[in-house]
């Protein structure tokens, strides 16, 4: 029996910055722990040139905090968006709005091509 391999490796945990100013409050009742999210690069953002937005379906929830987005933005810039899996890991409506939702970003295991073996 072959040893099991991890499907993903934890890379980052953070809150969603700017949650108050985007669609976070609009969809708060739809968000659930484990819900998949999408990371989208916003290199045109005048406040942060390394900006990475966080989306739930078509709703922009906010951003990866500025102090944690440098590596993610570089990978997204180079076309590696599909290597990340992003999910909600904590929801606490009693927290300040900017800290109500936390997320985990994982590196996904690359599918092996059987032709390479």
C-alpha positions in Angstrom: 0.0 0.0 0.0 1.4 3.4 -1.0 1.6 6.1 1.7 -1.1 8.7 1.5 -0.2 12.1 0.2 -1.6 15.4 1.4 -4.0 16.9 -1.0 -3.2 20.4 0.1 -0.6 22.2 2.3 -1.6 25.1 4.5 0.0 28.4 3.3 -1.8 31.3 5.0 -4.4 32.1 7.5 -5.8 35.7 7.8 -8.9 37.8 8.1 -10.5 39.5 5.1 -9.4 43.1 5.1 -12.0 45.6 3.9 -14.9 43.3 4.6 -16.9 46.3 5.8 -16.5 48.2 2.6 -17.4 45.6 0.0 -20.0 42.9 -0.3 -19.1 41.0 2.9 -22.0 42.4 4.9 -24.4 41.7 2.0 -23.6 38.0 1.9 -22.7 37.3 5.5 -25.8 35.1 6.0 -24.8 33.0 3.0 -21.2 32.4 4.1 -20.3 29.0 5.7 -17.2 27.5 7.1 -15.5 25.5 4.3 -17.0 27.6 1.6 -14.6 28.0 -1.4 -13.4 31.5 -2.3 -11.5 32.9 -5.2 -8.3 35.0 -5.2 -8.2 37.7 -7.8 -5.2 40.0 -8.5 -6.0 43.7 -8.6 -2.7 45.3 -9.7 -4.5 48.6 -10.5 -5.4 49.2 -6.8 -4.0 52.7 -6.0 -3.7 51.8 -2.3 -1.8 48.6 -2.7 0.0 47.6 -5.9 0.2 43.9 -4.7 -3.5 43.8 -3.9 -5.2 40.4 -3.9 -9.0 40.5 -3.7 -11.1 37.7 -2.1 -14.4 36.7 -3.8 -17.3 34.5 -2.8 -19.0 33.6 -6.1 -19.6 37.1 -7.7 -19.3 39.0 -4.4 -16.1 40.8 -3.5 -15.6 40.2 0.2 -12.4 42.3 0.6 -8.7 41.6 0.4 -5.8 39.6 1.7 -4.2 41.9 4.3 -1.5 44.1 2.8 1.2 42.6 5.0 0.5 39.1 3.8 -0.1 39.5 0.0 3.4 39.8 -1.6 4.0 36.1 -2.3 0.4 35.4 -3.4 0.4 38.4 -5.8 3.6 37.2 -7.4 2.2 33.7 -8.1 -1.1 35.2 -9.4 0.8 37.6 -11.6 2.6 34.6 -13.1 -0.6 32.7 -13.9 -0.6 30.2 -11.0 -4.1 31.0 -9.6 -5.1 27.3 -10.0 -2.5 26.2 -7.4 -4.4 27.8 -4.6 -7.4 26.6 -2.7 -9.0 29.2 -0.5 -11.7 28.5 2.1 -13.5 30.2 5.0 -12.2 28.7 8.2 -13.9 30.9 10.9 -17.0 33.1 11.1 -17.7 35.0 14.3 -20.5 37.7 14.0 -19.6 38.9 17.5 -16.2 40.2 16.4 -15.5 43.6 14.8 -16.8 43.6 11.2 -13.2 43.6 9.8 -12.4 40.4 11.8 -15.6 38.4 11.5 -14.4 36.1 8.7 -11.1 34.3 8.6 -9.8 32.3 5.7 -7.2 29.6 4.9 -5.2 29.6 1.7 -3.7 26.2 0.7 -1.3 25.1 -2.0 -3.0 22.3 -3.9 -1.1 19.1 -4.8 -0.3 19.1 -8.5 -1.9 16.3 -10.4 0.6 13.8 -11.6 0.7 13.1 -15.3 1.1 9.3 -15.7 3.0 9.8 -19.0 5.9 11.2 -17.0 6.6 7.9 -15.2 
